[in-house]
Amino acid sequence: MTKYARFASLVCAGLFAGFLTAVLVLELSLRSFDSTVYTQVRLVELDSLDKLAVATLLPALIATAVLVYQTYRTDTRWLTVAALALLVLVFGLTLIVNLPINSDQLHWDAQSPPSNWTEVRDRWQIAHAVRTVAAVLAFAALALAAPLPHTRRSSSPNTSARRDRLHA
């Protein structure tokens, strides 16, 4: 089961990190365009990209949580716990910053965006950059943990010594 959870977390986290990276590149390239172009592209982004984010982030979170549970007593637990914490950070930042802005932008008119469109854009892009870095780091942690030996740790460091004394 651990093998399947590791595979699912790696694939979904990798796809999610790649997706966020592509959106970040697109968003940064839009910085040199005016409000009309920016708003038109954002409206196109908002048409379906949120569905792709949900389809990759939620399975990544679930698979990584399962992996944390399954590797809790192994030497690789800290990498999987770090990956889960980073994905939870991404999820929280998305809910607190990006989704409310997305919701507002759905009602923008490309021909007359709000006067504070650059401030809104900047807030969204900063939060998105943080999300992207966190998602890439989560994927890296999962990728680093994957080839490592998964040695089970005992619940107590002296368990084997006690066991040896009992059997002597």
trRosetta pair geometry for C-beta under 8 A, 3 or more apart (Angstrom, degrees):
i j d omega theta_ij theta_ji phi_ij phi_ji
1 4 5.8 -58 -156 37 39 109
1 5 6.3 36 150 -17 71 106
1 66 7.9 -105 155 163 104 119
1 70 6.5 -153 103 -111 101 146
2 5 5.7 -56 -146 40 34 110
2 6 6.0 36 155 -22 68 107
2 67 6.9 94 -149 -127 72 70
2 70 4.5 -176 -97 145 92 141
2 71 6.7 107 -140 -60 122 86
2 150 7.2 133 143 178 154 171
3 6 5.8 -54 -147 36 26 112
3 7 6.4 27 153 -18 62 107
4 7 5.6 -51 -145 37 32 112
4 8 6.2 29 156 -16 66 107
5 8 5.8 -56 -143 40 30 108
5 9 6.1 27 158 -17 65 109
5 63 5.3 168 -159 -167 67 78
5 64 7.9 146 170 -83 96 21
5 66 4.4 -134 -128 104 132 113
5 67 4.3 176 136 -71 118 79
5 70 5.9 138 46 19 155 146
6 9 6.0 -56 -143 39 26 107
6 10 6.2 25 158 -18 63 110
6 67 5.8 111 -77 -116 59 125
6 142 7.5 163 -156 -171 72 97
6 145 7.8 -135 -134 106 111 103
6 146 5.9 132 177 -116 122 86
7 10 5.9 -59 -147 38 26 109
7 11 6.2 19 159 -14 65 110
8 11 6.0 -57 -142 40 28 106
8 12 5.9 14 166 -7 66 114
8 59 6.5 -105 173 164 106 105
8 63 3.8 -147 107 -122 108 146
9 12 6.3 -61 -136 46 24 101
9 13 5.6 18 167 -12 65 117
9 60 6.1 89 -145 -150 59 61
9 63 3.9 -162 -66 117 73 110
9 64 4.4 114 -132 -72 125 69
9 66 7.8 -156 -53 56 115 92
9 67 5.2 -46 -23 -18 153 145
9 80 7.9 32 135 -137 167 98
9 83 7.3 80 167 132 128 144
9 142 5.5 -148 125 -138 109 143
10 13 6.2 -59 -133 44 20 104
10 14 5.8 21 163 -20 60 116
10 139 7.4 92 -146 -149 56 77
10 142 5.2 -172 -91 137 71 124
10 143 6.5 105 -132 -80 106 68
10 146 6.2 37 -79 -77 139 137
11 14 5.9 -61 -145 39 22 111
11 15 6.3 19 159 -16 62 108
12 15 5.8 -52 -143 38 30 109
12 16 6.1 29 157 -18 64 109
12 56 5.4 170 -164 -163 77 65
12 57 7.7 160 162 -85 105 12
12 59 4.3 -141 -118 99 154 102
12 60 3.7 -158 119 -71 110 77
12 63 5.9 131 30 25 136 138
13 16 5.7 -55 -144 39 30 112
13 17 6.1 30 157 -19 65 107
13 60 4.3 124 -69 -145 66 123
13 63 8.0 -125 -28 74 96 118
13 64 6.7 75 -59 -59 127 124
13 83 6.9 -20 -123 -174 161 119
13 87 6.9 -84 -112 -84 107 125
13 135 7.1 -174 -168 -169 78 79
13 138 5.5 -123 -159 118 128 105
13 139 4.5 175 134 -91 105 78
13 142 5.5 108 63 17 155 155
14 17 5.8 -53 -142 37 28 108
14 18 6.2 27 157 -16 63 109
14 139 5.1 114 -86 -140 58 127
14 143 7.7 87 -79 -63 109 112
15 18 5.8 -58 -147 40 29 111
15 19 6.2 33 154 -22 65 107
15 56 4.7 -131 102 -134 108 130
15 60 7.9 -153 54 -63 89 120
16 19 5.6 -53 -147 35 30 114
16 20 6.4 27 156 -16 64 105
16 53 7.2 79 -136 -143 91 57
16 56 3.9 171 -74 132 85 117
16 57 5.2 112 -125 -75 141 64
16 60 5.3 -67 -5 -24 144 154
16 135 5.6 -122 120 -160 99 130
16 139 7.7 -174 65 -63 88 116
17 20 5.9 -54 -147 38 30 109
17 21 6.3 34 153 -22 64 107
17 132 7.4 103 -152 -158 66 61
17 135 4.2 180 -98 135 76 100
17 136 4.7 124 -159 -84 123 54
17 138 7.1 -167 -70 62 120 92
17 139 4.3 -71 -16 -21 154 143
18 21 5.6 -53 -147 35 31 114
18 22 6.5 33 155 -19 65 103
19 22 5.9 -55 -152 34 30 110
19 23 6.5 26 153 -15 64 106
19 49 7.9 159 179 -160 113 95
19 52 6.0 -169 -144 135 147 118
19 53 6.8 -172 124 -89 142 65
19 56 6.1 143 7 42 147 162
20 23 5.7 -55 -148 39 34 110
20 24 6.2 38 152 -23 67 105
20 53 7.9 79 -72 -114 84 98
20 128 7.1 -172 -162 -175 95 85
20 131 6.0 -132 -148 117 142 99
20 132 4.3 -174 139 -105 116 79
20 135 5.1 101 30 51 152 154
20 136 7.7 -127 77 -42 121 85
21 24 5.6 -52 -148 34 31 114
21 25 6.6 33 153 -19 64 102
21 132 5.8 122 -79 -157 55 117
21 136 6.8 79 -66 -72 113 116
22 25 5.8 -52 -151 34 32 111
22 26 6.5 31 151 -16 64 106
23 26 5.6 -55 -149 39 34 113
23 27 6.1 34 154 -20 68 107
23 45 7.2 96 -134 -145 105 128
23 49 6.8 112 -95 -171 127 146
23 128 6.8 -105 115 -174 114 133
23 132 7.8 -154 67 -83 94 120
24 27 5.7 -53 -142 38 30 111
24 28 6.2 27 159 -17 65 107
24 125 7.9 112 -134 -154 71 81
24 128 6.0 178 -92 135 84 108
24 129 6.2 105 -131 -96 122 64
24 132 4.8 6 -50 -72 143 163
25 28 6.0 -57 -146 38 27 107
25 29 6.4 26 155 -18 62 108
26 29 5.9 -62 -152 37 29 109
26 30 6.6 30 151 -25 64 106
26 41 7.4 -165 164 170 111 132
26 45 7.6 157 115 -89 144 125
27 30 5.6 -56 -153 29 34 114
27 31 7.6 55 148 -43 60 86
27 124 7.9 -136 -146 113 141 102
27 125 5.3 175 152 -113 133 102
27 128 6.4 71 23 91 170 154
28 31 5.8 -24 -166 -11 43 117
28 125 7.4 123 -75 -156 65 129
29 32 7.3 -51 179 22 46 100
30 33 5.3 -60 -163 32 61 116
30 37 7.0 -167 -149 119 91 100
30 38 5.2 111 168 -110 118 81
30 41 5.8 -143 -107 67 136 154
31 121 7.9 151 -106 145 71 133
31 125 7.9 56 -78 -107 106 170
33 37 3.8 -82 164 81 132 136
33 38 5.6 163 92 -50 105 79
33 41 7.9 85 75 -1 154 134
34 37 5.6 93 57 15 67 99
34 38 7.0 -130 105 -4 33 97
35 38 5.6 -58 -141 41 30 113
35 39 6.0 28 162 -19 67 110
35 113 4.4 -139 170 39 116 132
35 117 5.0 92 -130 75 111 158
35 118 7.8 -82 -87 -52 97 79
36 39 6.1 -58 -146 38 24 107
36 40 6.4 24 156 -19 62 108
36 110 5.6 70 -155 167 68 81
36 111 6.6 27 -119 -107 105 35
36 113 7.2 -154 -78 -12 42 110
37 40 5.8 -55 -147 36 30 111
37 41 6.3 24 158 -14 65 108
38 41 6.1 -62 -151 39 27 106
38 42 6.2 26 154 -19 65 110
38 113 7.4 -10 78 -50 102 166
38 117 6.9 132 90 155 135 126
38 121 6.3 -29 177 -100 144 141
39 42 5.6 -53 -143 38 32 112
39 43 6.3 34 157 -21 65 104
39 105 7.5 -160 -136 -162 76 96
39 108 5.1 -125 -147 127 118 132
39 109 7.5 21 158 101 150 28
39 110 4.4 176 104 -116 115 64
39 113 4.6 -157 -64 -74 141 123
39 117 7.0 -59 -65 -145 105 142
40 43 5.9 -56 -152 34 28 111
40 44 6.7 27 151 -16 63 105
40 110 4.6 59 -69 -133 77 136
41 44 5.6 -54 -152 36 36 112
41 45 6.3 40 149 -22 68 104
42 45 5.4 -50 -146 35 35 115
42 46 6.1 30 156 -18 67 108
42 105 5.3 -79 146 170 133 138
42 108 7.3 27 86 53 129 141
43 46 5.8 -54 -142 39 30 110
43 47 7.0 52 150 -43 58 92
43 105 7.3 -145 -75 148 64 95
43 106 7.5 112 -121 -126 76 45
43 108 7.1 -131 -67 69 105 99
43 110 6.5 -75 -5 -64 142 109
44 47 5.7 -36 -162 0 36 120
45 49 4.9 -28 -177 10 70 141
46 49 6.8 -57 -89 39 21 98
46 50 6.6 25 -150 -22 56 112
46 102 5.7 159 -117 -162 113 95
46 105 6.3 -178 -55 99 151 110
46 106 5.7 -151 147 -87 152 82
48 51 5.2 -47 -168 29 65 117
48 52 6.7 62 140 -19 81 98
49 52 5.4 -50 -152 35 46 113
49 53 6.4 51 149 -23 70 101
50 53 5.5 -50 -150 34 36 116
50 54 6.5 35 153 -17 66 103
50 102 6.7 112 -79 178 127 157
51 54 5.9 -54 -149 37 32 109
51 55 6.1 30 153 -19 65 112
52 55 5.6 -57 -142 41 31 112
52 56 6.3 12 162 -6 66 111
53 56 6.4 -72 -149 44 24 96
53 57 5.6 8 167 -8 68 119
53 94 7.5 170 161 -139 137 145
54 57 6.3 -57 -120 44 24 99
54 58 5.7 15 -176 -11 63 117
55 58 7.3 -31 -109 36 12 102
55 59 7.3 2 171 0 44 114
56 59 6.6 -67 -151 44 25 101
56 60 6.1 26 156 -22 64 115
57 60 5.5 -61 -147 38 30 114
57 61 6.2 31 157 -21 68 105
57 87 7.2 162 -159 -163 83 99
57 90 6.8 -140 -137 116 123 124
57 91 6.5 150 165 -86 127 87
57 94 7.6 22 -164 -17 173 166
58 61 5.7 -51 -147 34 31 112
58 62 6.4 27 157 -15 65 107
59 62 5.7 -56 -142 41 34 109
59 63 5.8 29 162 -15 70 110
60 63 6.1 -56 -138 42 25 106
60 64 6.0 21 161 -16 62 114
60 87 5.9 -153 122 -132 107 141
60 138 7.8 82 161 128 127 136
61 64 6.0 -63 -144 41 23 107
61 65 6.2 25 157 -21 63 108
61 84 7.5 91 -145 -141 61 76
61 87 5.2 -177 -94 142 76 130
61 88 7.2 105 -130 -74 110 63
61 91 6.4 45 -85 -58 142 139
62 65 5.7 -55 -148 34 28 112
62 66 6.5 28 153 -17 63 105
63 66 5.7 -53 -151 36 33 112
63 67 6.3 35 149 -21 65 107
64 67 5.3 -51 -145 37 35 116
64 68 6.4 43 152 -24 65 98
64 80 6.6 -179 -165 -168 82 86
64 83 5.5 -130 -149 115 133 110
64 84 4.7 175 136 -86 115 82
64 87 5.8 123 52 17 158 155
64 138 7.5 -28 -109 -180 160 115
64 142 7.0 -86 -108 -88 107 126
65 68 5.6 -46 -148 30 32 113
65 69 6.7 33 151 -17 62 103
65 84 6.0 107 -81 -128 59 128
66 69 5.7 -55 -154 36 33 113
66 70 6.2 23 152 -13 67 111
67 70 5.7 -60 -142 43 31 106
67 71 5.8 4 166 3 69 114
67 80 5.1 -134 123 -152 106 135
67 84 7.9 -171 69 -59 97 112
67 142 7.8 52 109 -126 166 103
68 71 6.4 -70 -134 51 22 91
68 72 6.4 56 157 -72 60 81
68 77 7.1 80 -149 -153 65 79
68 80 4.9 -177 -88 131 66 112
68 81 5.6 99 -130 -84 114 62
68 84 5.1 -16 -52 -32 139 150
69 72 6.0 -20 -155 -32 26 114
71 74 4.5 -66 -164 36 76 122
71 76 5.5 -55 -178 80 136 95
71 77 5.1 -180 126 -90 90 69
71 80 5.2 99 66 18 137 155
71 145 7.7 58 177 174 170 134
71 150 6.5 -92 -125 -145 101 115
72 77 5.5 68 -140 -120 26 131
73 77 7.2 71 -25 -57 10 137
73 152 5.6 24 118 -155 102 77
73 153 5.1 -139 177 54 73 81
73 154 7.9 49 -175 -96 118 5
73 155 7.2 -44 -127 -77 129 65
74 77 5.5 142 62 -42 68 87
74 150 4.6 -21 -157 -169 148 77
74 151 6.1 134 -153 69 80 41
74 152 5.8 -51 -93 -96 73 43
74 153 6.5 165 -111 -4 18 88
75 148 6.9 -122 95 147 106 125
75 149 7.1 31 49 90 131 77
75 150 7.0 -166 40 -141 84 35
75 151 4.9 35 -10 52 117 94
75 153 6.6 124 -60 -48 64 107
76 79 5.3 -47 -174 36 76 114
76 80 6.2 67 132 -15 89 103
76 145 4.3 111 -172 -152 121 101
76 148 5.0 148 -84 82 119 131
76 150 5.8 -55 11 -109 123 76
77 80 5.9 -66 -151 44 37 104
77 81 5.8 36 155 -21 74 109
78 81 5.6 -51 -138 39 32 112
78 82 6.1 37 157 -22 64 105
79 82 5.7 -52 -147 36 29 113
79 83 6.4 31 152 -20 63 104
79 141 4.6 179 -171 -178 81 89
79 142 7.2 156 146 -80 103 30
79 144 5.7 -136 -143 85 144 104
79 145 3.8 178 97 -66 140 116
79 148 7.7 127 16 18 151 147
80 83 5.5 -48 -146 35 35 114
80 84 6.4 36 154 -18 65 103
80 141 7.2 169 -79 138 27 108
80 142 6.9 69 -106 -102 67 71
80 145 5.7 133 -52 -164 81 176
81 84 5.8 -54 -149 37 32 111
81 85 6.3 33 152 -20 65 106
82 85 5.7 -54 -146 36 31 112
82 86 6.4 30 155 -18 64 106
82 137 7.9 -87 147 143 107 102
82 138 7.6 -166 124 -113 73 61
82 141 4.8 -146 90 -138 110 158
83 86 5.8 -56 -150 37 30 110
83 87 6.4 27 154 -16 65 107
83 138 4.3 100 -151 -158 71 75
83 139 7.6 113 -135 -52 111 19
83 141 4.1 -160 -65 86 93 123
83 142 4.8 83 -114 -52 159 87
83 145 7.5 -95 -20 4 134 137
84 87 5.7 -57 -147 39 32 109
84 88 6.3 34 153 -20 66 105
84 138 7.8 126 -41 -140 17 112
85 88 5.7 -53 -147 36 31 112
85 89 6.5 38 150 -22 63 103
86 89 5.4 -49 -151 32 34 117
86 90 6.6 38 149 -20 64 101
86 134 4.5 -178 -170 -177 93 87
86 135 7.1 172 143 -79 109 28
86 137 5.4 -147 -132 89 159 103
86 138 3.8 -159 88 -69 127 100
86 141 7.1 145 12 12 139 139
87 90 5.4 -46 -150 33 37 115
87 91 6.4 40 150 -20 65 103
87 134 7.6 168 -72 143 30 104
87 135 7.2 73 -100 -109 67 67
87 138 5.0 105 -51 -137 83 160
88 91 5.5 -51 -148 36 34 114
88 92 6.2 34 153 -18 66 106
89 92 5.8 -56 -146 39 29 110
89 93 6.2 26 158 -16 65 109
89 134 5.1 -123 91 -156 121 153
90 93 6.0 -58 -145 40 26 108
90 94 6.2 31 154 -24 63 109
90 131 4.8 93 -135 -147 84 84
90 134 5.0 -173 -63 99 92 126
90 135 5.4 73 -93 -65 150 89
90 138 7.4 -73 -16 -13 132 146
91 94 5.7 -56 -151 33 27 115
91 95 6.5 22 155 -15 63 107
92 95 5.8 -58 -149 38 31 107
92 96 6.0 14 161 -9 68 114
93 96 6.0 -62 -135 45 28 102
93 97 5.6 -21 -178 25 69 114
93 98 6.8 55 134 -7 75 105
93 127 5.6 178 172 -168 109 99
93 130 6.2 -140 -151 97 164 117
93 131 5.4 -157 91 -76 134 96
93 134 7.7 134 14 24 143 154
94 97 7.3 -69 -116 54 12 76
94 98 4.9 -44 -140 48 53 122
94 99 5.9 64 157 -29 71 99
94 131 6.4 83 -62 -111 85 141
95 98 7.9 18 -10 49 15 82
95 99 5.7 -10 -126 19 33 133
96 99 8.0 86 28 35 17 95
96 100 7.6 -34 163 0 27 117
97 100 6.9 -89 -169 38 17 101
97 101 6.6 2 159 -9 61 116
97 123 6.8 -143 -167 157 110 96
97 124 7.3 167 149 -110 98 49
97 127 3.9 -157 113 -117 147 160
98 101 5.8 -65 -151 41 32 108
98 102 6.1 35 155 -23 70 107
98 124 6.1 92 -119 -142 71 80
98 127 5.4 -160 -57 113 88 132
98 128 6.4 99 -99 -72 125 81
98 131 7.1 -7 -36 -34 144 152
99 102 5.3 -50 -142 35 35 116
99 103 6.3 39 157 -23 65 102
100 103 5.6 -51 -149 32 33 115
100 104 6.6 32 153 -16 64 103
101 104 5.7 -54 -151 37 35 110
101 105 6.1 31 153 -19 68 109
101 120 6.1 156 -144 -173 110 94
101 123 6.6 -179 -86 97 145 109
101 124 4.6 -159 123 -84 160 108
101 127 8.0 156 8 42 142 143
102 105 5.7 -59 -144 39 29 109
102 106 6.7 44 154 -35 62 96
102 124 7.8 120 -55 -127 67 128
103 106 6.0 -42 -159 12 31 116
104 107 6.4 -72 -173 37 40 102
104 108 7.4 55 137 -43 69 94
104 120 7.2 -115 97 -149 135 139
105 108 5.1 -26 -156 -5 54 121
105 120 7.3 158 -73 148 101 134
105 124 8.0 18 -39 -71 141 157
108 113 5.2 14 -169 -122 120 79
108 114 6.8 -91 -118 -10 100 87
108 117 7.6 89 -136 -109 141 112
109 112 5.0 12 87 53 117 77
109 113 6.9 -154 69 -73 58 44
110 113 7.0 3 -134 -54 26 91
113 117 4.3 39 136 -77 127 145
114 117 5.3 146 67 -58 72 80
114 120 7.1 70 67 -7 123 142
116 119 4.6 -38 178 37 93 117
116 120 5.9 97 119 -22 87 96
117 120 5.6 -57 -147 41 35 111
117 121 6.0 40 154 -23 68 107
118 121 5.5 -50 -143 37 32 115
118 122 6.2 34 156 -21 65 105
119 122 5.8 -53 -146 36 29 111
119 123 6.4 31 155 -19 63 105
120 123 5.9 -54 -149 35 30 111
120 124 6.4 27 154 -16 64 108
121 124 5.9 -62 -151 39 28 109
121 125 6.0 20 157 -15 67 112
122 125 5.8 -58 -140 41 28 107
122 126 6.2 30 160 -21 65 106
123 126 6.1 -54 -145 34 26 108
123 127 6.5 21 158 -11 62 109
124 127 6.0 -62 -151 42 28 107
124 128 6.0 27 152 -20 66 112
125 128 5.4 -54 -140 40 32 114
125 129 6.2 38 156 -25 65 101
126 129 5.7 -49 -148 31 30 112
126 130 6.7 29 152 -16 62 103
127 130 5.8 -54 -152 36 33 111
127 131 6.3 36 149 -20 66 106
128 131 5.4 -51 -146 37 35 115
128 132 6.2 39 153 -24 66 104
129 132 5.6 -51 -147 33 31 114
129 133 6.5 30 155 -17 64 103
130 133 6.0 -53 -148 37 31 108
130 134 6.3 28 154 -16 64 110
131 134 5.8 -61 -148 41 29 110
131 135 6.1 27 156 -19 67 109
132 135 5.8 -56 -144 37 28 109
132 136 6.3 26 157 -16 64 107
133 136 5.9 -56 -146 38 29 109
133 137 6.3 27 155 -17 64 109
134 137 5.8 -57 -146 40 29 111
134 138 6.3 34 153 -23 64 105
135 138 5.6 -49 -146 33 32 114
135 139 6.5 32 154 -17 63 104
136 139 5.7 -52 -150 37 32 111
136 140 6.3 35 150 -21 64 106
137 140 5.4 -52 -145 37 33 114
137 141 6.4 37 154 -22 65 102
138 141 5.8 -51 -149 33 31 111
138 142 6.5 28 153 -14 63 106
139 142 5.7 -57 -150 39 32 110
139 143 6.1 31 153 -19 67 109
140 143 5.6 -55 -143 40 30 111
140 144 6.2 32 156 -20 65 106
141 144 5.8 -53 -145 36 29 110
141 145 6.3 25 156 -17 63 109
142 145 5.8 -59 -147 38 30 109
142 146 6.5 46 153 -42 63 99
143 146 5.8 -37 -150 8 32 120
144 147 7.9 -75 -172 35 30 87
144 148 7.3 29 147 -28 63 117
145 148 5.6 -64 -156 25 42 120
154 157 7.0 143 73 -95 107 24
154 159 4.1 -140 162 42 147 139
154 160 6.4 -162 -28 -33 158 88
155 159 6.6 88 53 -54 71 144
156 159 4.5 121 67 -46 90 94
156 162 8.0 17 95 7 128 133
158 161 4.9 -57 -163 45 71 116
158 162 5.7 74 137 -26 88 101
159 162 5.8 -58 -149 37 29 110
159 163 6.2 29 154 -21 65 108
160 163 5.5 -51 -144 37 33 114
160 164 6.3 38 154 -23 65 103
161 164 5.7 -51 -150 33 31 113
161 165 6.6 30 152 -18 63 105
162 165 5.8 -56 -151 36 33 110
162 166 6.4 32 153 -20 66 106
163 166 5.8 -55 -149 35 32 112
163 167 6.4 16 158 -7 66 111
164 167 6.1 -66 -145 45 28 101
164 168 6.3 39 154 -39 65 107
165 168 5.6 -49 -146 18 31 119
